[in-house]
């Protein structure tokens, strides 16, 4: 819960999604796919862009979304990021997608370390 914007409900949902087997989370990309926060190509013609993968745990994706929305409103470094990306021509949904992926990357290490510390005999 040391992550800015993460409350007990969102943290518990992310831990439920991760499960009690940290070996299941091989990389942060696997966790992002499990939480539905990995990018997929959504390009057409000359437009190059990415969308969010709709597969994965919808409740975990919702938890990531809630954390990102709180951070966009109250966390100054995130607000600065949003301002910078908006000036680059990104839409709000693209910015949220990038923030969710960043957050999944950050939370993976925290969740993995937490679960690995509780599992005796795990080779980390």
N, C-alpha and C positions, 0 to 999 in steps of 0.2 A: 504493500500500500504506500510505499515511498514514492511512487510515480505520481506526478502532479495530475490531478483530475480523476484518479482511480479511487473509487469508493469500495466499500465492502461487497456490494452486489456485483460490480464489474470484475473485481479481483476474483471473487468466488466463481463466477462464470468462466473466466479464463482458466482457472485451476481445474474446474470440472472438464473443460474441453481438453486440456493437456492430459488429463487422466493421471493415474498413479504410477505409470510406467514411463520414466524419462527416456528409456531407450527407444521408445516410439517416436520421440522428437529428435531425429537424426541431425537435422540442420535447421537454421532459422527459416529457410525456405519451406521446409515441411510444415513448420508451425504456422507460417503465413497461409499456406494452402489449406491447412486444417481449419484455420479461423476464417477462411474466405477472403483474405486480404492480399492475395498474390495477383499481380497484373497479368492480363491476357491481351494479346494484340486486338485492337478494334479499329484497324486502319481501313480506309477505303479511298481508292484513287490516289490523289497526291497528299492526302491527310495522313500523318503518322501520329497515332495516339494509342493509348492503352486504356482498358477498362478493368473493373474488378471482376475476379472470378466469382461467379454466383454459387459455385459448389462450396462445400465445407459447412461448418457449424454456423447457422444463422444467428444463434444467440451470442456466440463469441464475436461474430462480425458486428453485431449490435453493441456489444460491450466496448469494442474498439472505437466504434462510431461515437458513443457517448463520451469516452475519454477525449477524443479528438475535438468534439464540439466544445467541451469545457475548456480545453487548452486554447482553442481559437478565441474564446471570449476572455479568458483571464490570465493566460500565461504569456508574458511579454516576448520571450524568444519565438514562440509559435506565432504570435501576432506579427512580429517582424518578418517571419518566413512567409506568412500569407500575403503581406504587403509586397514583399519582393517578388513572389511568384505571380501575383495579380499584375504587377507592372510588366512582367514578362509575357503577359497575355494568356495566362492559364485561367480556366474557369474554376468556380468554387468546387465543383465535383472532382475535378482533376487534382486540386490541391488537397482535398479530403482524402482521395485515394493515395496520394503520396504520403500524407501524414499517417494514414493507417498502416501503410507498409513500413514506414520508419518505426512506428510504435510497436508493431509486431516484431521487428528486428530487435528492438530494445527489450521488450518483455520476454522474448524467447530466452535470453541469457539469464534473466532474473528467475523465471519459472524453472528452467533447467537446473540452475544451481540450487534452488529451493528443494525441488524433488530429488535431485541427486544426493543432497545432504541427508535426506530421510531414508534413503534406500541402502541398507547395509549390503556390502559386497558388490556394489555397482562399479564397473570399470569406467571411469570418466575420462 
